[in-house]
Amino acid sequence: MISAAAWSGFAQRSVVEVRVLHVLPSGGMGWSGGIRPTLRQLALSAQLSSHSFELAGLEELGDAIADWNPDLLAWHVACSWQSLPRLLRRRTLPLLLFEHHYCAGFEKHCVPSTARFRAMLRLCYRSASRVVAVSEAQKYWMEEAHLVKASR
């Protein structure tokens, strides 16, 4: 049983707000157009009322981090050799990498060097605290190709 004094102290504490900064590629994700409306809907959901969201492109990322002081980065930028240095510079914050871009079919039909491609993905994925697959098939491919451990 909680004492009245303990309950009073608990009730007076404010809910801790988690500040999530969503990092988008330059110009958003114009090929889909869906990420910004989806993130707006998430920001309005009752389940995430203890979270606040901001969006930043790669160009303004440094300023957004300094100005807003996020608790977590949600990385929506495609992994590439070009984006890897920016990803590595953000290792001071917890980072969720959302893999919207690559799958087994892309690798099979569009990648000339599987070894080089997988090396790049492994480096990017290891730079993140967690990697989010957008489908079960993609998750299976990531695990079978040893791109990321199932625990991450």
Order of alpha helices (4+ residues) and beta strands (2+ residues): alpha-beta-alpha-beta-alpha-beta-alpha-beta-alpha-alpha-beta-alpha
